Amino acid sequence: MHSFLYASSPHAVPEEIADAHRSVWHRIASPGSWWTGTQRVEAARLTRDARSRRSLPPWQRADPLPEAGLLPDRAVELVLKVAVDVHALSAEWVADWVEEFGDAAYAELCAVVVCTTVIDAFAEALGVDFEPLPAALPGEPDGARPEGVAEAGAFVLISKGLPGPNVAKALGLVPLDNAAFFGLVGSMYALKRFSELVWEEGALSRPQVELVAARVSSVNECFY
C-alpha cells in the first residue's frame, strides 16, 4: 500500500490529492496494454533520475543507467526526452519511434513519465521526500487498443469521444492511463469547480490558480 501521507509537509494536503497519488502509483505498477508493470516502474525510475539533473545543460548531464534488459534502448531514449528534453521531440522522431513500437506504446510511456513528473514535482514544491517507487505487479500487457481515436494534428491519434480540449484527449490511446493522469489533474487543479470563476474556499483564489498555471506553462515552454 502506498502511503502518500505527507506527514512532513509544512502545508496540509487534501486527502483527495493523496488518494489520486495512490491511485496513480498503483496504475504505474500495474501491467499496461503495451508494457509490463516492471517496465513501467523502470520508466518511472528513469524519469525521477533524469529530473534530478534537469537543471544542467544536456552536455553536462550523465543520463541515468537503465536496468539491463528491462526497456529497449529506444524506449529509454523516449522516457528521457519526455522527462527532461521534451522540446527535442519532433514529428519525424516520433513517427520513426512509432513505426518500431506503435503509437499506443508511445502514449503509454509518455503517460508514465508525466504522471511520475506531476507527483514528484508536487513533493518538490512541498519540500518533502519523494514517495518510494511502487513494486511492480505481475502480469502481461493486454494489447488492448481503444476505439474512438482520430487524427487531430498531434504526433499520434487522440481520443475523439472525450469532452474538453485536446489536452484532455492526448493520451486517448491508453484510456486507463489517461484517466489516472486526469485523476491527478482533477484533484490538484480542482476540476470539479472549474466552471466557477470565483472560489470562496481554498488557499488560492481562482485568478491566483490561473496565474500559477500560466507561469508554469510558460517556464516549461508548453506550446499548448
C-alpha positions as CSV (number, residue, x, y, z in Angstrom):
1,M,0.0,0.0,0.0
2,H,1.4,3.4,-1.0
3,S,1.2,5.9,1.8
4,F,1.4,9.5,0.4
5,L,0.7,10.6,3.9
6,Y,2.6,13.9,3.6
7,A,3.1,13.9,7.3
8,S,6.3,16.0,7.0
9,S,4.6,18.6,4.7
10,P,4.5,22.2,6.1
11,H,1.1,22.5,4.5
12,A,-2.0,20.4,4.7
13,V,-2.6,18.2,1.7
14,P,-6.2,17.4,0.9
15,E,-6.9,13.7,1.1
16,E,-8.4,13.9,-2.4
17,I,-4.9,14.7,-3.7
18,A,-3.2,11.9,-1.7
19,D,-5.8,9.4,-2.9
20,A,-5.1,10.4,-6.5
21,H,-1.4,10.0,-6.0
22,R,-2.0,6.5,-4.5
23,S,-4.2,5.5,-7.5
24,V,-1.5,6.7,-9.9
25,W,1.2,4.7,-8.1
26,H,-0.9,1.6,-8.4
27,R,-1.6,2.3,-12.0
28,I,2.1,2.7,-12.8
29,A,2.9,-0.6,-11.0
30,S,0.2,-2.5,-13.0
31,P,0.7,-4.0,-16.4
32,G,-0.5,-1.7,-19.1
33,S,-1.6,-2.5,-22.6
34,W,1.9,-2.5,-24.1
35,W,4.4,-2.5,-21.3
36,T,4.7,-4.7,-18.2
37,G,4.5,-3.4,-14.6
38,T,8.2,-3.9,-14.3
39,Q,8.9,-1.8,-17.4
40,R,6.5,0.9,-16.3
41,V,8.2,1.2,-12.9
42,E,11.5,1.3,-14.6
43,A,10.3,4.2,-16.8
44,A,9.2,6.0,-13.6
45,R,12.6,5.4,-12.1
46,L,14.4,6.7,-15.1
47,T,12.1,9.8,-15.1
48,R,12.9,10.5,-11.5
49,D,16.7,10.1,-12.0
50,A,16.7,12.2,-15.1
51,R,14.7,15.0,-13.5
52,S,17.2,15.2,-10.7
53,R,19.7,16.5,-13.3
54,R,17.3,18.6,-15.3
55,S,18.8,21.9,-14.3
56,L,22.1,21.0,-16.0
57,P,22.6,21.6,-19.7
58,P,22.4,18.3,-21.7
59,W,26.1,18.1,-22.3
60,Q,26.8,18.1,-18.6
61,R,24.3,15.5,-17.6
62,A,25.0,11.9,-17.0
63,D,21.9,10.0,-18.1
64,P,20.6,7.5,-15.6
65,L,21.7,4.0,-16.2
66,P,18.8,1.7,-17.2
67,E,18.4,-1.7,-15.6
68,A,19.8,-4.1,-18.2
69,G,17.1,-5.6,-20.4
70,L,14.0,-4.0,-18.8
71,L,13.4,-1.5,-21.6
72,P,14.6,-1.3,-25.2
73,D,17.2,1.4,-25.7
74,R,14.8,3.5,-27.8
75,A,12.2,3.3,-25.1
76,V,14.7,4.6,-22.6
77,E,15.5,7.4,-25.0
78,L,11.9,8.3,-25.3
79,V,11.5,8.4,-21.5
80,L,14.5,10.7,-21.0
81,K,13.3,13.0,-23.8
82,V,9.8,13.4,-22.4
83,A,11.2,13.7,-18.8
84,V,13.7,16.5,-19.4
85,D,14.1,17.4,-23.1
86,V,10.6,17.3,-24.5
87,H,11.4,20.2,-26.8
88,A,13.7,17.8,-28.6
89,L,10.8,15.7,-29.8
90,S,9.8,16.2,-33.4
91,A,7.1,14.7,-35.6
92,E,9.8,12.9,-37.6
93,W,11.4,11.4,-34.5
94,V,8.1,10.2,-33.1
95,A,7.0,8.8,-36.4
96,D,10.2,6.7,-36.6
97,W,9.7,5.5,-33.0
98,V,6.0,4.7,-33.6
99,E,6.9,2.7,-36.7
100,E,9.0,0.4,-34.5
101,F,6.9,0.2,-31.3
102,G,3.4,1.5,-32.1
103,D,1.6,4.7,-31.3
104,A,-0.2,3.3,-28.2
105,A,3.1,2.1,-26.7
106,Y,4.4,5.6,-27.2
107,A,1.4,7.1,-25.5
108,E,1.7,4.7,-22.6
109,L,5.3,5.5,-21.8
110,C,4.5,9.2,-22.1
111,A,1.7,8.7,-19.6
112,V,4.0,7.1,-17.1
113,V,6.5,9.9,-17.4
114,V,4.1,12.7,-17.0
115,C,2.3,11.1,-14.0
116,T,5.6,10.5,-12.3
117,T,6.7,14.1,-13.0
118,V,3.5,15.5,-11.6
119,I,3.8,13.6,-8.3
120,D,7.5,14.3,-7.9
121,A,7.1,18.0,-8.7
122,F,4.3,18.2,-6.1
123,A,6.7,16.7,-3.5
124,E,9.4,19.2,-4.5
125,A,7.1,22.1,-4.1
126,L,6.1,21.0,-0.6
127,G,9.8,20.3,0.3
128,V,9.1,16.7,1.3
129,D,10.8,13.4,0.3
130,F,9.8,11.6,-2.8
131,E,7.4,8.6,-2.2
132,P,9.3,5.4,-2.8
133,L,8.5,3.9,-6.3
134,P,5.9,1.2,-6.2
135,A,6.7,-2.5,-6.5
136,A,5.8,-3.8,-10.0
137,L,2.7,-6.0,-10.1
138,P,2.8,-9.3,-12.1
139,G,1.0,-9.8,-15.4
140,E,1.4,-9.3,-19.1
141,P,0.2,-6.3,-21.2
142,D,-3.2,-7.0,-22.7
143,G,-2.6,-5.4,-26.1
144,A,-5.9,-3.6,-25.9
145,R,-6.4,-0.7,-28.3
146,P,-9.4,1.6,-27.8
147,E,-11.9,2.6,-30.4
148,G,-12.8,6.2,-30.9
149,V,-9.4,7.7,-31.7
150,A,-8.8,10.0,-34.5
151,E,-6.2,12.3,-36.2
152,A,-6.2,15.8,-34.8
153,G,-2.9,17.2,-35.9
154,A,-0.9,15.7,-33.0
155,F,2.1,13.3,-33.2
156,V,-0.3,10.3,-32.6
157,L,-4.0,9.7,-32.7
158,I,-6.1,11.1,-29.8
159,S,-9.5,10.4,-28.3
160,K,-12.4,11.8,-30.2
161,G,-15.0,10.7,-27.6
162,L,-13.9,12.6,-24.5
163,P,-15.2,16.1,-23.7
164,G,-12.9,19.1,-23.3
165,P,-9.9,20.4,-25.1
166,N,-7.4,18.3,-26.9
167,V,-5.0,18.3,-24.0
168,A,-7.6,16.1,-22.2
169,K,-7.6,13.7,-25.1
170,A,-3.9,13.4,-25.8
171,L,-3.5,10.1,-24.0
172,G,-6.6,8.6,-25.6
173,L,-4.7,5.6,-26.9
174,V,-4.3,4.4,-23.3
175,P,-7.6,5.2,-21.6
176,L,-6.7,3.9,-18.1
177,D,-3.5,5.9,-18.0
178,N,-5.3,8.9,-19.3
179,A,-7.9,8.5,-16.5
180,A,-5.1,8.2,-14.0
181,F,-3.4,11.4,-15.2
182,F,-6.7,13.3,-15.1
183,G,-7.3,12.0,-11.7
184,L,-4.2,14.0,-10.7
185,V,-5.3,17.0,-12.7
186,G,-8.8,16.8,-11.2
187,S,-7.6,16.7,-7.6
188,M,-4.8,19.3,-7.9
189,Y,-6.5,21.7,-10.3
190,A,-9.9,21.5,-8.8
191,L,-11.7,20.4,-12.0
192,K,-14.9,19.9,-10.1
193,R,-15.1,23.6,-9.6
194,F,-13.6,24.6,-12.9
195,S,-16.7,26.3,-14.2
196,E,-16.8,28.6,-11.1
197,L,-14.9,31.8,-11.7
198,V,-14.9,32.8,-8.1
199,W,-13.7,30.5,-5.4
200,E,-14.7,31.2,-1.8
201,E,-12.6,28.3,-0.3
202,G,-9.0,27.2,-0.6
203,A,-5.6,28.8,-0.1
204,L,-5.6,30.4,-3.6
205,S,-8.3,32.3,-5.4
206,R,-9.2,31.2,-9.0
207,P,-7.2,34.1,-10.6
208,Q,-4.2,33.1,-8.5
209,V,-4.5,29.5,-9.6
210,E,-4.7,30.5,-13.2
211,L,-1.7,32.8,-12.8
212,V,0.4,30.0,-11.3
213,A,-0.8,27.6,-14.1
214,A,0.1,30.1,-16.8
215,R,3.5,30.8,-15.3
216,V,4.3,27.1,-15.0
217,S,3.3,26.6,-18.6
218,S,5.4,29.4,-19.8
219,V,8.5,28.3,-17.8
220,N,8.1,24.8,-19.3
221,E,7.7,26.2,-22.8
222,C,4.3,24.5,-23.2
223,F,3.2,25.2,-26.7
224,Y,-0.4,24.2,-25.9
